């Protein structure tokens, strides 16, 4: 495995429905590959992780969020999906401050999943599977 120097820093949000029974996911196609993941994306140069996540939600869903609890930081080695770099992912619980999540990007679909219907095998990325395991443990899912 040839891993380049540097770290690909990614940020994601865990958005619960108002009744706390559903979680928002993204189903999108990138470079011909279908991805099922949490909303979020990459941190740009000279951008902090928190502001990056706020920007990603604005760009992808035209919604303003506030960051809540830092839910998960990937403790294991993961290889970035699209480039040979080590991946470091941060996941926050988020709340909507203004707007209603609506996809702003072609081939990006918002999917609300009931907690009891969330399965590890739905998730494209291994780190998202780790997060789902923690999510289900905290929420009493299966």
Secondary structure, DSSP 8 states (H G I E B T S, - for coil): ---EEEEEEEEEEEEB-TTSSEEEEEEEEETTEEEEE-EEEE--TT--HHHHHHHHHHHHHS-EEEEEEEEEE--S--B-SSSSEEEEEEEEEEEEEES-----STTEEEEEEEGGG--GGG-SSHHHHHHHHHHHHHHT--
